[in-house]
Amino acid sequence: MTPAPAAPDGAPPADPELLAFAVRLAAQAGRMSARAFHEGADHRFKEDGTEVTDADVAIEEWIRAELGRHAPDDGVYGEECGESTGVSGRRWIIDPINGTKMFVHRTPLFSNDIAYEDEYGPAVGVLNHPMSGRLVAAGRGLGCLLMLGPDPDPATGRRTYVDDRSELGGARTQMHNAAGWPGELLTALHEKVFLVPHLGGTMDLVTGRADALVIAGPPMGYEDVAPMPVIVSEAGGRGSDLGGTSVLTGDMSVLATNGRLHEGFLELVAGLPRSRDVRALGR
């Protein structure tokens, strides 16, 4: 899949109505996934070894149907159903349940992720954590908003920002996919920053509950990272891969920080391996 271009300086703000529409989609996806989580969901393995449930597929199909009604000319890429090209030059990215392994194993740390890209690049990003009742959404030029409760609405959302920490030592750093981290990377970070488990990830970063997020190991999917650029930047932070390249065009590792710490993190991990083979760990 072709990555979205980087948004140029002076790109126009996103349409607030599009942001509100994306929030409604993610909120309904959250209600559907929460119901399936409580009822229990059978899972199976895809060819790449990742897990999928009927809920993943049903939610993505529902979102695609809504997009077909409201944005029929736009392209759509989803984790479970692949890509359908549109004629508008715009595209929606769907991860119906990001964290299916968490979902399957009854850990309430999954999310419903939606991104929208226009001719200028990332325009809208939404991350919904249905089990905690938190949703963050951002539109280019519209800021990053935190919404609470079962019926999120950008009109009543609260602007949210990254924190202002400037000291790398002891920085609260959430780590994801740690089983796939090479020892050198894990040790380098462990000796400098305060590593904690991945809990809210990007949401915790943009609400000031974490100073940084690091994702290494096996590469993330495009749908995993598509909402991140606009959410992090509109909250005042910075995102890239671990080499400093755009998170959408790099090696699909992730470094997201409050911005002040970013160069320090890049220097700390420069030249270190970013993944190890985890196949021996099994499923």
N, C-alpha and C positions, 0 to 999 in steps of 0.2 A: 504494500500500500504506500502511495506517495505521501510523505509527511507534509503537513501544512507549512507554508512559508512563515518565516518570522515576521511578526507585525512591524511594519515600518514606523518610524517616528511620524506623528501626525495622522496616523490611521484614525478614522472616525470612530466614535463610541458605538458600542453594540446597541441594538434596538432593545429598550427595556421590556417590550412585550415578548420578545424572543426569550429573554432571561426568565420572565414569569412563566412562560410556557414550559421551558426546560425544568423549572422547579416543580411545576405540577406533574410532569412526567416522572421525575425522580421520586416525588412524594408518593404517587400511586405505586410505583415499583417497590417502594419501601413497605407499603401496607401489604402488598402481595407477598413479598419475601418474609416479612415478619409472621404472617399467617402460616406460611409453609415451614418456617423455622420451628414454630410451636407445635405444629402437627407432625413434624418429622418428614424427611425427604430421602428417598432412595437415591443412590448415586452410582455412577458408572465412570469408567476411565476413557478419555479420548485417546487418540493415537499418540499425542504428545505426552501422555502420562498424567495430565491434569484431570481433575474431577469435574463432572457436570451433573446437574440434577434436572428433573423435569421443571422445577421452578425457574432455573436459569433460562431455559428455552421458552417457557410460557411468558415470562416477563419481557424477554427481548421481542417475542412475536407481538405482544400487546403494544409495546412502544413503537415497533415498526408500523403497525396498523394505524396508530395515532399519527405518526409522521406522514403516512400515506394520505391521510385525510387533510392534514393541516399544512404540509409542506411537500406536496407530491413531486416537485421538480428537484428536490435536494437529494444528494447521495446519502447513503447510510452504510456505516461499517459497524458490525456487532461481533462480539467475541464468539457467539454461538452459531450465527447464521451467515457470517461472511459479509461480503461487500456487494452492494447494488449501486451502480453508478447513476448519477442524476444528470440533469441538463443545465442546472443553475450555476454550477461551479462551487456550490456550497455543500457542506457535508456534516452529518451528525455521527458521533462516535458513541457507542453504547457498550457498557460493561454491566449487564443486568444485576449480577451479584459478584462484586469484586471481593475475593476472599472466599471462594466456594469451599476450600478446605476447612476454613473456620466455620462456615455455615453447616457443613456436613457433620463436623465434630462438636456441634452444639456450643460453639464459642461465639458470643454475640459481638464480634468485631468486624463483620463484613459491611460492605457499603454498596450503594447503587450509584453508578457513575455515568454522567452524560456530558458530552462536550459538543460544541458547535464551532465549525470553522468556516470562515467566509474567504473572499478573495484577498483579504489582508492578513489572514492567519487565524490563530486561536481567538475566538470572540466571546464564547460563553463556556463556563465550566461549573458543574454541579457535583457535589459529593454529599450523599445522604446516608447517615448512619441511623437506620430505623430503630435499632434496639436501644439507643440512648436518646432518641428524639431530637437529634441535632442534624442540621443541614447547613452547609456553607455553599454559597453560590457567588459567582463573580461574572461581570460582563466587562469587556474592554472599555475603559473609561468610566465605568459605573461604580467602581469600588467592589470590595468583598463584603458580603453580608452573612451574618450568622442568624439562623432562624431556628426556633425551638417549638416543639410540639408536633402534633399529628397533621396540622394543616398549615404548612409554611407559606408565607406570603412575602415577597420582596418589599412590599409597601410597608410592612411592619418589621422588617429585618433590621438588625443592628450592625453598623459598620464595625469591622474588626480588622486588627492589624497584628503584624508580627511584633515581638518584643524588641527591646533596644540593647540587648546584651552585646558587648564588644570584646569580651575576653574569651578566648577559645578554651583555655583550661577549665575543665568542669562543666562545659556547656552540655545541657540536657539534650541528648542525641538519641532519638528513637531509631532502632535498627530493625530491618525487615529482611526475611530470607536468610537469617544468620547461619543456618545449616549449610548454606552454599558459599559462605564467605571463606576465602583463603585465610590461613592462620596469620600471615603477615599483616593483612588488612585489619583483622580483628585485634591483633596485638597493638598495632600503631594507634588505633582509635582508643582502645581500652586504657592505654597509658597516658592519654592526653585529655579525653573528654569523659563525661559521665554517660555511659551507655545504658539505655533502658529498653525494655521490650517495646515493640511496635504496638501501640494502643490506638490512638486516633490518627496517627500519621500526619498527613497534610493538614487535616482539620486542627490538630493540636498545634501545629506550627503557626497557622494563620490566626489562631486565637490566643497565642502567647503561652500555651501550656508546654511547649517544647521549643528549643532553640534551633534544632536541626533535625533532619530526617535523612538517613542513609539506607539505600537499597542496593545491595550487590548480589552476587551469586548468579544463578541462571537469569538470562535477560528477561525483563518485563515485556509484556505485550504492549503494542501501541495503545490499545484501549485502556490499559492500566495507567498510563501517564498523560493521556490526552487532555483531561481537565486541569492538570496541574499548572501549566504555564500561566494562564490568565488568573487563576485563583491566587497563586503565590505572588505574582507581580502586583496584582491589585491590592493585596494586603501589605505591600511594601517589602516583600522578600525577594529572593533570587533562587532560581532553579537551573540545574544543568545535569549532565551526567558526571561521573567521577573524574572525567578528564577535562571538564569545563566546557564541553560542547553542548549545544542545545539538547534538551532532554528528548525532543521529538526526532532528532536526527543522529543522536549519538549511539552508544552501545547498549542503551536501554538499562543502564544502571542509573541511579538517582542520587543526587545531592540537592536537597532543598534546605535553605537556611534563611535567617532573618536578613541576609544581605551583608551585614557587617562582618559576619564570620566566614563568609564564603571563600575568600582567597586563602584564609588560614587553613580551612579544610582541604582545599585543592593542593596546597603545598604539603600538607601532612600525608596525603595519600598518593602524591605524584609518583608514578613508576611502579606502584604496587599492583600485584595481580588482583583481579576483581571477581573471580569466580573459581569454584572448584567443582569437580564432578561429584554429584550427589546421588548418582544412580545406585551406588552400593547401599545407600540408606534404605532403599525399597520404598514401598508405598505406605 
